[in-house]
Amino acid sequence: MALGVKLRDDARFDNFHGDRNAEAAARLEAVCRDESRVPVVVVCGDSDTGKSHLLQAACHFMESRDDSAVCVSIQELLPFGPEALSGLENQALICLDDVDLIAGREDWEEAVFHLYNRVLDNGHLLLVSMSEVPGSLPLVLPDLVSRLAHGLLIQLGIYRDDDRLKILMARAEKRGLVMGDDVAGFILRRAPRRLGELLAILDRLDENSLQAQRRLTIPFVKSVMGW
């Protein structure tokens, strides 16, 4: 039996911050609310655009309505073979993260195709994420390309600096950290561009702030990060 990803408690629709992809998040939430929804939704975007967050948010939403949901990582399932997808169609929502990893693996492509058909038969919802639109991936099974291409496509864009700033400050507030605009701007100017690395810096600052009983100031950030 395939094990689902442990859902992050902070991966919800209401804390998917940033204006760049707000409309995409709203579209996905609307699909989850709609009982007459399409059978498959494809979320596309680069690795740092929040695809996993949205898949987990959809699961949290469904569970809040007492519907069953599961989120599985294709990367983690690959060592177990395509049989790991068996039985997932019994969930009301099935989320497959990083489906582009199966491109060119005919056995896996067939397994996802048959899972799609079982989900459709059950009247459930399949939600997949991938780095590119289905027609741009080197998939070898035409029927799978066709099914995914005819699903609802939601594309995510790379975050701009103003979005990264909003996300950083919102995550800090969630943790109970007081972060002024000057400190946030200082971190943003020196942090790597990738959102995941930016939030890892926040983890480090949070831990050190608790240990030192210090509030976040530019001198404190400098001392912790060695900037």
BAMIKOL-886419 format. One record per residue: y negated, z, x negated of N, C-alpha, C in turn; residue number from 1. Coordinates in steps of 0.2 Angstrom, whole numbers, m for minus. Each point is the difference from the previous one (the first is absolute). Layout:
<lumgus>
> n_v / n_w / n_u / ca_v / ca_w / ca_u / c_v / c_w / c_u / num
> Y / Z / X / Y / Z / X / Y / Z / X / NUM
...
</lumgus>
This chain:
<lumgus>
> n_v / n_w / n_u / ca_v / ca_w / ca_u / c_v / c_w / c_u / num
> 6 / 0 / m4 / m6 / 0 / 4 / m6 / 0 / m4 / 1
> m5 / m4 / 1 / m6 / m1 / m4 / m4 / 7 / 2 / 2
> m3 / 2 / m6 / m5 / 6 / 1 / m7 / m2 / 0 / 3
> m4 / 2 / 5 / m7 / m2 / 0 / m4 / 4 / m5 / 4
> m6 / m3 / m1 / m5 / 3 / m4 / m2 / 6 / 3 / 5
> m1 / 5 / m4 / m3 / 6 / 2 / m8 / m1 / 2 / 6
> m2 / 1 / 6 / m7 / m2 / 2 / m5 / 4 / m3 / 7
> m5 / m2 / m3 / m6 / 4 / m2 / m3 / 2 / 6 / 8
> m2 / 7 / 0 / m3 / 2 / 6 / m7 / m3 / 1 / 9
> m3 / m2 / m6 / m7 / m3 / 0 / 0 / m7 / 1 / 10
> 5 / m3 / 1 / 1 / m7 / 2 / m1 / m2 / 7 / 11
> m6 / 0 / 3 / 0 / 0 / 7 / m6 / m5 / 2 / 12
> 0 / m3 / 6 / m6 / m5 / 1 / m7 / 3 / 0 / 13
> 0 / 7 / 2 / m7 / 3 / 0 / m3 / 1 / m7 / 14
> 4 / 0 / m5 / m2 / 1 / m7 / 1 / m6 / m5 / 15
> 0 / m6 / 3 / 1 / m6 / m3 / m8 / m2 / m1 / 16
> m3 / 3 / m6 / m7 / m1 / 0 / m2 / m7 / m4 / 17
> m6 / m1 / 1 / m3 / m7 / m3 / m1 / m5 / 5 / 18
> m6 / m3 / 0 / m1 / m5 / 5 / 4 / m7 / m1 / 19
> 2 / m1 / m6 / 2 / m7 / m2 / 7 / m1 / 5 / 20
> 4 / 4 / 1 / 6 / m1 / 3 / 1 / 4 / 7 / 21
> m6 / 3 / 2 / 0 / 4 / 6 / 2 / m4 / 6 / 22
> m2 / m7 / 1 / 2 / m4 / 5 / 8 / m1 / 0 / 23
> 2 / m1 / m6 / 8 / m1 / 0 / 3 / 6 / 2 / 24
> m2 / 6 / m2 / 3 / 6 / 2 / 0 / 1 / 8 / 25
> m6 / m2 / 3 / m1 / 1 / 7 / 5 / m5 / 4 / 26
> 1 / m6 / m3 / 5 / m5 / 3 / 7 / 2 / 0 / 27
> 2 / 3 / m6 / 7 / 3 / 0 / 1 / 6 / 5 / 28
> m5 / 4 / 0 / 0 / 6 / 5 / 1 / m3 / 7 / 29
> m4 / m5 / 2 / 0 / m3 / 6 / 7 / m3 / 2 / 30
> 3 / m3 / m5 / 7 / m2 / 1 / 5 / 5 / 1 / 31
> m1 / 6 / m3 / 5 / 5 / 1 / m1 / 3 / 7 / 32
> m6 / 0 / 3 / m2 / 3 / 6 / 3 / m5 / 6 / 33
> 1 / m6 / m2 / 1 / m5 / 5 / 8 / m1 / 2 / 34
> 2 / 1 / 6 / 7 / 0 / 1 / 2 / m7 / 0 / 35
> m4 / m5 / 1 / 2 / m7 / 0 / m1 / m3 / m6 / 36
> 0 / 3 / m6 / m1 / m2 / m6 / 4 / m6 / m3 / 37
> m2 / m3 / m5 / 4 / m5 / m4 / 6 / 4 / m3 / 38
> 5 / m4 / m2 / 6 / 3 / m3 / m1 / 2 / m7 / 39
> m4 / m4 / m4 / m1 / 1 / m7 / m8 / 0 / m2 / 40
> m2 / 4 / m4 / m7 / 0 / m3 / 1 / 0 / m7 / 41
> m4 / m5 / m3 / 0 / 0 / m8 / m6 / 2 / m2 / 42
> 0 / 5 / m5 / m6 / 2 / m3 / 0 / m2 / m7 / 43
> m5 / m4 / m2 / m1 / m3 / m6 / m6 / 2 / m4 / 44
> 1 / 1 / m7 / m5 / 2 / m4 / 2 / 2 / m7 / 45
> m5 / 0 / m5 / 2 / 2 / m6 / 3 / 8 / 0 / 46
> 2 / 2 / m6 / 4 / 6 / m1 / m5 / 6 / 1 / 47
> m6 / m1 / 0 / m5 / 6 / 1 / m4 / 0 / 6 / 48
> 2 / m3 / 5 / m4 / m1 / 6 / 2 / 4 / 6 / 49
> 5 / 5 / m1 / 2 / 4 / 5 / 6 / m2 / 5 / 50
> 4 / m4 / m2 / 5 / m3 / 4 / 5 / 6 / 2 / 51
> 2 / 4 / m5 / 5 / 5 / 1 / m3 / 6 / 5 / 52
> m7 / 1 / m1 / m3 / 5 / 4 / 0 / m2 / 7 / 53
> m1 / m7 / 2 / 0 / m2 / 7 / 7 / 0 / 3 / 54
> 5 / m2 / m4 / 7 / 1 / 2 / 2 / 7 / 2 / 55
> m2 / 5 / m4 / 1 / 7 / 1 / m4 / 2 / 6 / 56
> m6 / m2 / 1 / m4 / 2 / 5 / 3 / m2 / 7 / 57
> 3 / m7 / 0 / 3 / m2 / 6 / 6 / 4 / 2 / 58
> 4 / 3 / m5 / 5 / 4 / 1 / m2 / 7 / 3 / 59
> m6 / 3 / m3 / m2 / 6 / 3 / m3 / m1 / 7 / 60
> m3 / m6 / 1 / m2 / m1 / 7 / 5 / 0 / 5 / 61
> 6 / m4 / m2 / 5 / m1 / 5 / 4 / 7 / 1 / 62
> 0 / 4 / m5 / 3 / 7 / 1 / m4 / 4 / 4 / 63
> m6 / m1 / 0 / m5 / 4 / 4 / 1 / m1 / 7 / 64
> 3 / m6 / 2 / 2 / m2 / 7 / 7 / 2 / 1 / 65
> 3 / 3 / m4 / 8 / 2 / 1 / 4 / m6 / m1 / 66
> m2 / m6 / m3 / 4 / m6 / m1 / 3 / 1 / m8 / 67
> 5 / m3 / m1 / 4 / 1 / m6 / m3 / m5 / m5 / 68
> m1 / 1 / m6 / m3 / m4 / m5 / 3 / 1 / m7 / 69
> 1 / m5 / m4 / 2 / 1 / m7 / m4 / m5 / m4 / 70
> m1 / 2 / m6 / m3 / m4 / m5 / 4 / 0 / m7 / 71
> 2 / m6 / m2 / 4 / 0 / m6 / m3 / m5 / m5 / 72
> 1 / 2 / m6 / m2 / m4 / m6 / 5 / m4 / m2 / 73
> m1 / m7 / 0 / 5 / m5 / m3 / 1 / 2 / m7 / 74
> m5 / 2 / m4 / 1 / 1 / m7 / 6 / 5 / m1 / 75
> m1 / 5 / 4 / 5 / 6 / 0 / 7 / m2 / 2 / 76
> 0 / m5 / 5 / 7 / m2 / 3 / 3 / m5 / m4 / 77
> m3 / m4 / m4 / 3 / m5 / m4 / 7 / 2 / m3 / 78
> 0 / 6 / m3 / 6 / 1 / m4 / 6 / 1 / 5 / 79
> m1 / 2 / 6 / 5 / 1 / 5 / 3 / m6 / 4 / 80
> m4 / m6 / m1 / 3 / m6 / 3 / m3 / m1 / 7 / 81
> 0 / m6 / 3 / m3 / m1 / 6 / 3 / 3 / 6 / 82
> 7 / 3 / m1 / 3 / 4 / 5 / m4 / 6 / 2 / 83
> m5 / 2 / m4 / m4 / 6 / 1 / m5 / m1 / 6 / 84
> 0 / m6 / 2 / m5 / m1 / 6 / 4 / 1 / 7 / 85
> 7 / 1 / m1 / 4 / 0 / 7 / m3 / 6 / 4 / 86
> 0 / m1 / 6 / m2 / 6 / 5 / m7 / 1 / 1 / 87
> m4 / m3 / m4 / m8 / 2 / 0 / m2 / m3 / 7 / 88
> 3 / m5 / 3 / m3 / m3 / 6 / 0 / 5 / 6 / 89
> 3 / 6 / m1 / 1 / 5 / 5 / m7 / 4 / 1 / 90
> m4 / 0 / m5 / m6 / 3 / 0 / m5 / m4 / 4 / 91
> m5 / 3 / 3 / m5 / m3 / 4 / m5 / m4 / m5 / 92
> m1 / 2 / m6 / m4 / m3 / m5 / 4 / 0 / m6 / 93
> 0 / m6 / m3 / 3 / 0 / m7 / m5 / m3 / m5 / 94
> m1 / 3 / m5 / m5 / m2 / m5 / 3 / m1 / m7 / 95
> 0 / m6 / m2 / 2 / m2 / m6 / m5 / m2 / m5 / 96
> m1 / 4 / m5 / m5 / 0 / m5 / 2 / m5 / m6 / 97
> m5 / m4 / m2 / 2 / m4 / m6 / 5 / m5 / 1 / 98
> 0 / m4 / 6 / 5 / m5 / 1 / 0 / m6 / m5 / 99
> m5 / m1 / m3 / m1 / m5 / m5 / 5 / 0 / m5 / 100
> 3 / 6 / m2 / 5 / 2 / m5 / 6 / m4 / 1 / 101
> 2 / m2 / 7 / 6 / m3 / 1 / 0 / m7 / m1 / 102
> m6 / m3 / m1 / m1 / m7 / 0 / 5 / m3 / m6 / 103
> 4 / m5 / 2 / 5 / m3 / m4 / 6 / 3 / 0 / 104
> 1 / 6 / 3 / 6 / 3 / 1 / 3 / m1 / 7 / 105
> 5 / m5 / 0 / 2 / m3 / 6 / 4 / 5 / 4 / 106
> 3 / 4 / m3 / 4 / 5 / 4 / m5 / 5 / 4 / 107
> m5 / 2 / m4 / m5 / 5 / 3 / m4 / m4 / 5 / 108
> m2 / m6 / m1 / m4 / m4 / 5 / 4 / m1 / 6 / 109
> 7 / m1 / 0 / 4 / m1 / 6 / 0 / 7 / 4 / 110
> 0 / 6 / m4 / 1 / 6 / 3 / m7 / 2 / 4 / 111
> m5 / m2 / m3 / m7 / 1 / 3 / 0 / m4 / 7 / 112
> 2 / m6 / m1 / 0 / m5 / 6 / 4 / 3 / 5 / 113
> 6 / 2 / m1 / 5 / 3 / 5 / m3 / 6 / 3 / 114
> m3 / 4 / m4 / m4 / 6 / 2 / m5 / m2 / 5 / 115
> m4 / m5 / m2 / m5 / m2 / 5 / 3 / m2 / 7 / 116
> 5 / m3 / 0 / 3 / m2 / 6 / 3 / 6 / 4 / 117
> 3 / 5 / m3 / 2 / 6 / 3 / m6 / 4 / 3 / 118
> m5 / 0 / m4 / m6 / 3 / 3 / m3 / m3 / 6 / 119
> 0 / m7 / 0 / m2 / m4 / 5 / 4 / 2 / 6 / 120
> 7 / 0 / m1 / 4 / 1 / 6 / m1 / 7 / 3 / 121
> m2 / 5 / m4 / m1 / 6 / 2 / m7 / 2 / 3 / 122
> m4 / m5 / 0 / m7 / 1 / 2 / m4 / 4 / m4 / 123
> 2 / 1 / m6 / m4 / 4 / m5 / m5 / m3 / m4 / 124
> m3 / 3 / m5 / m5 / m3 / m4 / 2 / 0 / m7 / 125
> m1 / m5 / m4 / 1 / m1 / m7 / m7 / m1 / m4 / 126
> m1 / 5 / m4 / m6 / m1 / m4 / 1 / 0 / m7 / 127
> m2 / m6 / m4 / 2 / m1 / m7 / m7 / m1 / m4 / 128
> 1 / 2 / m6 / m6 / m1 / m5 / 2 / m5 / m5 / 129
> m4 / m4 / m3 / 1 / m4 / m5 / m7 / m2 / m4 / 130
> 1 / m2 / m6 / m6 / m2 / m4 / m4 / m6 / 3 / 131
> 4 / m5 / 2 / m3 / m6 / 3 / 2 / m2 / 7 / 132
> m3 / m5 / 2 / 2 / m2 / 7 / 7 / m3 / m1 / 133
> 5 / 0 / 5 / 7 / m2 / 0 / 0 / m7 / m3 / 134
> m4 / m5 / 2 / 1 / m7 / m3 / m2 / m1 / m7 / 135
> m3 / 5 / m3 / m1 / 0 / m7 / 5 / 3 / m5 / 136
> 5 / 4 / 3 / 5 / 3 / m4 / 6 / m5 / m1 / 137
> 3 / 1 / m5 / 6 / m4 / m2 / 6 / 2 / 4 / 138
> 0 / 0 / 6 / 5 / 2 / 5 / 5 / m6 / 0 / 139
> 6 / 1 / 0 / 5 / m6 / 0 / 3 / m1 / 7 / 140
> m1 / 5 / 5 / 3 / m1 / 6 / m5 / m2 / 5 / 141
> 0 / m7 / 2 / m5 / m2 / 5 / m1 / 3 / 6 / 142
> 6 / 3 / 3 / m1 / 3 / 6 / m4 / 7 / 0 / 143
> 1 / 3 / m6 / m4 / 6 / m1 / m7 / m1 / m1 / 144
> m2 / m5 / m4 / m7 / m3 / 0 / m3 / m1 / 7 / 145
> 4 / m4 / 4 / m2 / m1 / 6 / m2 / 6 / 5 / 146
> 5 / 5 / 0 / m1 / 6 / 4 / m6 / 4 / m3 / 147
> m1 / 0 / m6 / m5 / 4 / m3 / m7 / m3 / 1 / 148
> 0 / m7 / m1 / m6 / m4 / 1 / m3 / 0 / 7 / 149
> 5 / 1 / 5 / m2 / 0 / 7 / m2 / 7 / 3 / 150
> 1 / 5 / m5 / m2 / 7 / 2 / m8 / 1 / 0 / 151
> m2 / 6 / 2 / m7 / 1 / m1 / m1 / 2 / m7 / 152
> m5 / m4 / m3 / m2 / 1 / m7 / m6 / 4 / m1 / 153
> 0 / 6 / m3 / m6 / 4 / m2 / m1 / 0 / m7 / 154
> m6 / m3 / m3 / m1 / 0 / m7 / m5 / 5 / m2 / 155
> 1 / 3 / m6 / m4 / 5 / m2 / m4 / m3 / m6 / 156
> m6 / 2 / m1 / m4 / m2 / m6 / m1 / 6 / m5 / 157
> m1 / m2 / m6 / m1 / 4 / m6 / m7 / 4 / 2 / 158
> 1 / 7 / m1 / m6 / 4 / 1 / m6 / m1 / m4 / 159
> m6 / 0 / 3 / m6 / 0 / m4 / m2 / 7 / m2 / 160
> m5 / 0 / m4 / m2 / 7 / m3 / m2 / 5 / 5 / 161
> m4 / m3 / 5 / m2 / 5 / 6 / 6 / 3 / 4 / 162
> 5 / m4 / 1 / 6 / 2 / 3 / 4 / 5 / m5 / 163
> 0 / m1 / m6 / 3 / 5 / m5 / m3 / 6 / 0 / 164
> m7 / 0 / 1 / m4 / 6 / 0 / 1 / 4 / 6 / 165
> 1 / m3 / 6 / 1 / 3 / 6 / 7 / 3 / 0 / 166
> 5 / m3 / m3 / 6 / 2 / 0 / 1 / 7 / m4 / 167
> m3 / m1 / m6 / 0 / 6 / m5 / m3 / 6 / 3 / 168
> m6 / m1 / 3 / m4 / 6 / 3 / 4 / 3 / 6 / 169
> 3 / m5 / 4 / 4 / 3 / 6 / 6 / 4 / m2 / 170
> 4 / m3 / m5 / 5 / 4 / m3 / m2 / 6 / m3 / 171
> m5 / 1 / m3 / m3 / 6 / m3 / m1 / 5 / 5 / 172
> m4 / m2 / 6 / m1 / 4 / 5 / 6 / 3 / 4 / 173
> 5 / m5 / 0 / 7 / 2 / 3 / 3 / 6 / m4 / 174
> m1 / 0 / m6 / 3 / 5 / m5 / m5 / 6 / 0 / 175
> m6 / 0 / 3 / m4 / 6 / 0 / m5 / 0 / m6 / 176
> 0 / m6 / m4 / m4 / 0 / m6 / m7 / m3 / 2 / 177
> m5 / 4 / m2 / m7 / m2 / 1 / m2 / m5 / m6 / 178
> m1 / m6 / 2 / m2 / m6 / m5 / m6 / m3 / 2 / 179
> m5 / 1 / m4 / m7 / m3 / 1 / 0 / m8 / m1 / 180
> m5 / m3 / 2 / 0 / m7 / m1 / 0 / m2 / m7 / 181
> m4 / 4 / m4 / m1 / m1 / m7 / 7 / 1 / m4 / 182
> 4 / 5 / 2 / 7 / 1 / m3 / 4 / m6 / 2 / 183
> 0 / m2 / 6 / 4 / m6 / 2 / m1 / m6 / m3 / 184
> m7 / m1 / m1 / m2 / m6 / m3 / 2 / 0 / m7 / 185
> m1 / 5 / m4 / 2 / 1 / m7 / 8 / m2 / m1 / 186
> 4 / 3 / 5 / 7 / m1 / m1 / 2 / m7 / 1 / 187
> m4 / m3 / 5 / 2 / m7 / 2 / m2 / m5 / m6 / 188
> m6 / 2 / m3 / m2 / m5 / m6 / 5 / 0 / m6 / 189
> 4 / 6 / 0 / 4 / 0 / m6 / 8 / 0 / 2 / 190
> 1 / 0 / 6 / 7 / 0 / 2 / 3 / m7 / 0 / 191
> 6 / m1 / m1 / 3 / m7 / 0 / m1 / m3 / 7 / 192
> 1 / m6 / 1 / m2 / m4 / 6 / 5 / 2 / 5 / 193
> 7 / 1 / m2 / 5 / 1 / 5 / m1 / 6 / 4 / 194
> 1 / 0 / 7 / m1 / 6 / 4 / 4 / 5 / m1 / 195
> 7 / m2 / m2 / 5 / 5 / m1 / m2 / 4 / m6 / 196
> m3 / m3 / m5 / m2 / 4 / m7 / m6 / 4 / 2 / 197
> m4 / m2 / 4 / m6 / 4 / 2 / 2 / 6 / 3 / 198
> 5 / 0 / 5 / 2 / 5 / 4 / 4 / 5 / m5 / 199
> 3 / m3 / m5 / 4 / 5 / m5 / m5 / 4 / m3 / 200
> m6 / m3 / m2 / m5 / 4 / m3 / m3 / 6 / 4 / 201
> 0 / m2 / 7 / m2 / 6 / 4 / 5 / 5 / 0 / 202
> 7 / m2 / 0 / 5 / 5 / 0 / m1 / 5 / m6 / 203
> m2 / m3 / m6 / 0 / 4 / m6 / m6 / 4 / 0 / 204
> m6 / m2 / 3 / m6 / 4 / 1 / 1 / 6 / 5 / 205
> 4 / m2 / 5 / 1 / 6 / 5 / 4 / 5 / m3 / 206
> 5 / m2 / m4 / 5 / 5 / m3 / m4 / 5 / m5 / 207
> m5 / m4 / m4 / m4 / 4 / m5 / m5 / 4 / 3 / 208
> m3 / m3 / 5 / m5 / 4 / 4 / 3 / 7 / 2 / 209
> 6 / 0 / 3 / 3 / 6 / 3 / 1 / 5 / m6 / 210
> 3 / m3 / m5 / 2 / 4 / m6 / m6 / 4 / m3 / 211
> m6 / m4 / m1 / m6 / 2 / m3 / m4 / 4 / 5 / 212
> 1 / m1 / 6 / m5 / 3 / 5 / m7 / m3 / m1 / 213
> 0 / m7 / m1 / m6 / m3 / m1 / m1 / m5 / 5 / 214
> m6 / m1 / 2 / m2 / m6 / 5 / 0 / m6 / m4 / 215
> 0 / m6 / 3 / m1 / m6 / m3 / m7 / m2 / m2 / 216
> m1 / 0 / m6 / m6 / m2 / m3 / 1 / m6 / m5 / 217
> m5 / m4 / m2 / 1 / m5 / m5 / 2 / 3 / m7 / 218
> m3 / 6 / m2 / 3 / 3 / m7 / 7 / 2 / 1 / 219
> 2 / 3 / 6 / 7 / 2 / 1 / 5 / m6 / 0 / 220
> m2 / m5 / 3 / 4 / m7 / 1 / 1 / m2 / m8 / 221
> m6 / 0 / m3 / 0 / m3 / m7 / 5 / 4 / m4 / 222
> 0 / 7 / 0 / 5 / 4 / m4 / 7 / m1 / 2 / 223
> 1 / m1 / 7 / 7 / m1 / 2 / 3 / m7 / m2 / 224
> m4 / m5 / 1 / 2 / m7 / m1 / m1 / m2 / m8 / 225
> m4 / 4 / m3 / m1 / m2 / m7 / m4 / m6 / m1 / 226
> m5 / m1 / 5 / m4 / m6 / 0 / m7 / 2 / m4 / 227
</lumgus>
